[in-house]
Amino acid sequence: MTESRGRERVIPDERGVERSRPAEGGGRSTPSFRAPAEGRGETFGLPTAPRPLRIRARSFEWGRRTYVVGILNVTPDSFSGDGLLGSDLAGGDLARPPDTRASVESAVSLAQRMAEEGADMLDVGGESSRPGHSEVDPAEERRRVVPVIAAIREKLGSMPISIDTVKPSVAEAALDAGADVINDVWGVSEDDGLARLAAERGVPLVVMHNRGEARYANLMAEVIADLQRALERALRAGVAWDRLLVDPGFGFGKAPVHNLALLRGLGDLRLLGRPVMLGTSRKSTLGKVLDLPSDQRLEATLATTALGIAAGIDLVRVHDVLPNVRAARISDAVLRGEPTDWLPEGGSS
């Protein structure tokens, strides 16, 4: 597949904010991407809503409503302070082994609460992805996530569960324990082990945008081009097109100015023809704008949830499920379907 970039010049918009534009005679500011035929509409070649995805008893009907994914961090060092292992470490001593049984019980309790609050999926992670985090040995990561996933599966039955990891051995153990989806935060790197595992097991794969350095000439064009290449690698590894999702990687390989620009350009991701998951919950960019710590960023998260839905995203990955479920429902009532679809019978008057 080819991409058209052309020369670019920077033009301030009416608010004085600089935006990239193609120069005279240059190419498009975003790359062209020709998805498989099933992902394209017949009019103008634009993507249609992707086909529904069934995970256990739940059908994800993209474009009908927004789906909420609850975050379960089984870590002692989560950036947002919600890591479940941290609550079991006396005095916060990260060198001491956590009480695994207590961690599992805490995770199941939180998972049950999220399910009751309306979560459509739970995302379990055993290694922090915050800047400067300590890399976790695969055996330790498996020890953290496998008992939690198995216990949630036993307690919550058909609740879809994704495993957030970069390690194929961890993902495989998580799938064996009852996980349904692989969430790859490095977006099918040249080592395509996670994609090959997803293909072998026939499970959905979330492809997230990430980079080692936060350097961009044209943010949205490059994010889309990087995700395009990641999708192509996943397809070559054998993952079915209708089992691929994308995440633009808010907060990953991006400076705060890039993250804000990413929110402005979310609608461009529809060019890829895949469901889009957005993860802004409690992220540091929100804290920088408001000068607030991670535990005081709920309102900012809700604002980005609404902005994302207005741009056409399909899933939000969040720590605080109930407020985001409510924000998503109101946003969907305004933006998706007919208003009467979201009102109780007789509530139109």
SULSUL-V26074 format. One record per backbone hydrogen bond with DSSP energy under -0.5 kcal/mol. CO is the residue of the C=O (numbers start at 1). NH is the residue of the N-H. If there is no record, write none. Layout:
CO_NH + CO_NH
//
This chain:
3_5 + 7_23 + 9_11 + 9_21 + 11_19 + 13_16 + 17_13 + 19_11 + 21_9 + 23_26 + 33_35 + 36_39 + 37_40 + 39_48 + 42_44 + 43_46 + 46_41 + 53_55 + 53_60 + 55_58 + 58_55 + 58_60 + 59_61 + 60_53 + 60_62 + 61_64 + 61_65 + 67_69 + 67_316 + 68_70 + 68_120 + 68_121 + 69_318 + 70_123 + 71_73 + 72_74 + 72_125 + 73_75 + 73_84 + 75_85 + 75_86 + 78_81 + 83_87 + 85_88 + 86_89 + 88_90 + 89_92 + 90_93 + 92_94 + 93_96 + 98_100 + 99_103 + 100_104 + 101_105 + 102_106 + 103_107 + 104_108 + 105_109 + 106_110 + 107_111 + 108_112 + 109_113 + 110_114 + 111_115 + 112_116 + 113_117 + 114_118 + 114_119 + 115_118 + 120_160 + 121_70 + 122_124 + 122_162 + 123_72 + 124_164 + 125_74 + 130_133 + 137_141 + 138_142 + 139_143 + 140_144 + 141_145 + 142_146 + 144_148 + 145_149 + 146_150 + 147_151 + 148_152 + 149_153 + 150_154 + 151_155 + 152_156 + 153_157 + 156_159 + 160_122 + 161_180 + 161_181 + 162_124 + 162_164 + 163_165 + 163_183 + 164_126 + 166_168 + 167_171 + 168_172 + 169_173 + 170_174 + 171_175 + 172_176 + 173_177 + 174_178 + 174_179 + 175_178 + 180_204 + 181_163 + 182_184 + 182_206 + 183_165 + 183_185 + 184_187 + 184_208 + 190_192 + 192_196 + 193_197 + 194_198 + 195_199 + 196_200 + 197_201 + 198_202 + 198_203 + 204_182 + 205_207 + 205_245 + 206_184 + 206_208 + 207_247 + 213_215 + 218_222 + 219_223 + 220_224 + 221_225 + 222_226 + 223_227 + 224_228 + 225_229 + 226_230 + 227_231 + 228_232 + 229_233 + 230_234 + 231_235 + 232_236 + 233_237 + 234_239 + 235_238 + 240_243 + 241_244 + 243_205 + 244_275 + 245_207 + 246_277 + 247_209 + 249_252 + 251_253 + 255_258 + 255_259 + 256_260 + 257_261 + 258_262 + 259_263 + 260_264 + 261_265 + 263_266 + 265_268 + 266_269 + 267_270 + 268_271 + 269_272 + 270_273 + 275_246 + 276_314 + 276_315 + 277_248 + 278_317 + 280_283 + 283_286 + 283_287 + 284_288 + 285_289 + 286_290 + 287_291 + 287_292 + 293_296 + 294_297 + 297_301 + 298_302 + 299_303 + 300_304 + 301_305 + 302_306 + 303_307 + 304_308 + 305_309 + 306_310 + 307_311 + 308_313 + 309_312 + 314_67 + 315_278 + 316_69 + 316_318 + 317_281 + 318_71 + 319_321 + 320_324 + 321_325 + 322_326 + 323_327 + 324_328 + 325_329 + 326_330 + 327_331 + 328_332 + 329_333 + 330_334 + 331_335 + 332_336 + 338_341 + 338_342 + 339_342 + 340_343 + 344_347 + 346_349
//
